[in-house]
Amino acid sequence: MNLMEYQGKELFRRAGIPVPRNSHAPTAQHVADFLKDQADEWVIKAQVLMGGRGKAGKIKFATGADRGREAAENILATPMPPNRQNPNGEPIKSLLVEEKLPIEKEAYCAITIDRAQKKPVIMVSRFGGMDIEEVSEHHPESIAKAYIDTAIGYSPFIGRQLAFDAQLDPGYRKQLPAIVGALYGLFFEYGAKLVEINPLALTKDGKVVASDAKVELDDDALFRHPEFAKWQEALPLDEDERLASSAGLGIRNFLRFDGTVGTMANGAGLAMATMDAVAFAGGKVANFLDVGGGANAERVRKCYELVVNNTGAKSFFINIFGGITRGDEVARGIVDAMATTSSRKIPLVIRLTGNNEEEGRRILAEAGMTPVETMDEGAGRAVEAAAR
């Protein structure tokens, strides 16, 4: 789940990371109402998940209610234009009105997971306000990194060392350790995959402030914070993402294609391998669906209905390798789906192996279903069934 800037800054505020004074504005009138009693110049920003807002003219400056309304209406009038990040563009549904900072210097600060090291990595660079990919290409030596042993945790000396290693302006050195510590705490508290501040601004009066916020949360950790459900409703989901969310999946766990063989597997790797197996058998897949680890019967039933009701599938291949996901739970979900769903009925091919495999097979057998033994066998049968 990727957050809008205003949502990310709300998490920053909770964590104690300094952010500019701001207000989320759903309409141009909200901007005008906020600015009518405010002096000085303010920044009005489109709230979208795409980058490149400045180049697209979706960040504007204004003083006073009338100019604020005019700038807001101008931003809201057209969607974000397509770019490499999002070829379809993105509608603009709300704005962030924020105080204009007297910025002296800009830096970069982020935390994510380094999968090779299997540790959180904190990254700091003196080149803020630029894409980190561009910084990595042209100034790789400027990116200072610290890998954190989660058994020990973060200590302020790590932040101080990062400030020196990244050759940050001396004005950052006193405040950076606390900000990085808050970033580390936020990362674990909210189950984030990435938290990025770009730029981390040093103002002319010596304050260090998060001028922007990019936060990506792990969908599997959202249950710990039910309040995020309302935030998710405000995000610009496409049709596939909306369908995935309605089925209790991560928004990237379901994609539709123009084939005739529906697929479902547990784990993205197995889901892609299943799609390959269907292709090798001479078929075309109707979808990608990763039911996720630990899927229970209810989620399996919803996923069955998701594929059958929303794709052109003429057969359905369910390929489960039980680890965290239990074979008996999957089997109950399949039986329940076949018994209670109002969906159209299509041929079903099942491969079920791993955790609680025997119990799962018994449940399926009692319902008159016999799983295949291998993935290739299942893909072949599903392709044959779709061609009838």
Order of alpha helices (4+ residues) and beta strands (2+ residues): alpha-beta-alpha-beta-beta-alpha-beta-beta-beta-alpha-beta-alpha-alpha-alpha-beta-beta-beta-alpha-alpha-beta-beta-alpha-beta-alpha-beta-alpha-beta-alpha-alpha
